[in-house]
């Protein structure tokens, strides 16, 4: 084990559920916030996240 590392691996279902919930609400800001910092810096990332529509 690496010193300072958490022994518990986060359950990816929690992240998937949060993403799906934000998507079902049409909450582009929440979806954008879930992106990595590197992805947020991509020029078109902000525009694309604001164009997301859910039915």
Backbone torsions as a table, in degrees:
resi	resn	phi	psi	omega
1	UNK	NA	145.8	179.1
2	UNK	-86.0	133.9	179.7
3	UNK	-59.4	131.5	179.4
4	UNK	85.3	-6.9	-179.9
5	UNK	-82.9	146.8	178.1
6	UNK	-76.1	139.4	177.8
7	UNK	-77.7	-20.5	-177.3
8	UNK	-95.7	128.5	175.1
9	UNK	-91.4	127.2	-179.3
10	UNK	-59.1	143.5	178.3
11	UNK	-76.0	116.5	-178.2
12	UNK	-63.8	-18.2	179.1
13	UNK	-65.7	-29.7	177.7
14	UNK	-63.7	-44.9	178.6
15	UNK	-66.5	-41.4	179.3
16	UNK	-63.5	-40.5	178.9
17	UNK	-64.9	-43.7	179.3
18	UNK	-63.4	-40.7	178.6
19	UNK	-64.6	-46.0	179.6
20	UNK	-63.2	-40.7	178.5
21	UNK	-62.9	-45.0	179.0
22	UNK	-63.3	-41.5	178.5
23	UNK	-63.8	-40.9	-178.6
24	UNK	-68.3	-25.3	175.9
25	UNK	-85.6	-9.4	-176.4
26	UNK	72.3	28.0	-175.1
27	UNK	-88.1	83.7	-177.8
28	UNK	-63.4	-33.5	178.7
29	UNK	-62.9	-42.2	178.8
30	UNK	-66.5	-41.1	178.3
31	UNK	-62.2	-42.4	178.7
32	UNK	-62.5	-42.2	-179.1
33	UNK	-63.8	-25.0	179.9
34	UNK	-80.8	-10.4	178.3
35	UNK	-73.7	152.7	175.1
36	UNK	-66.5	159.3	178.5
37	UNK	-58.4	-40.2	179.4
38	UNK	-62.6	-40.8	178.9
39	UNK	-68.1	-36.9	178.9
40	UNK	-64.7	-26.7	-179.0
41	UNK	-79.2	-12.3	178.9
42	UNK	-64.2	136.3	-173.5
43	UNK	-53.5	-40.8	-175.0
44	UNK	-93.1	-3.5	-174.7
45	UNK	-59.5	-44.6	-177.5
46	UNK	-65.2	-43.7	179.7
47	UNK	-63.0	-45.3	-177.5
48	UNK	-63.0	-42.9	-177.1
49	UNK	-65.9	-30.5	179.8
50	UNK	-80.4	-12.3	179.9
51	UNK	-94.2	-2.6	-177.8
52	UNK	-66.9	130.2	174.1
53	UNK	-126.6	144.2	-179.2
54	UNK	-123.8	142.6	-177.8
55	UNK	-109.7	NA	NA
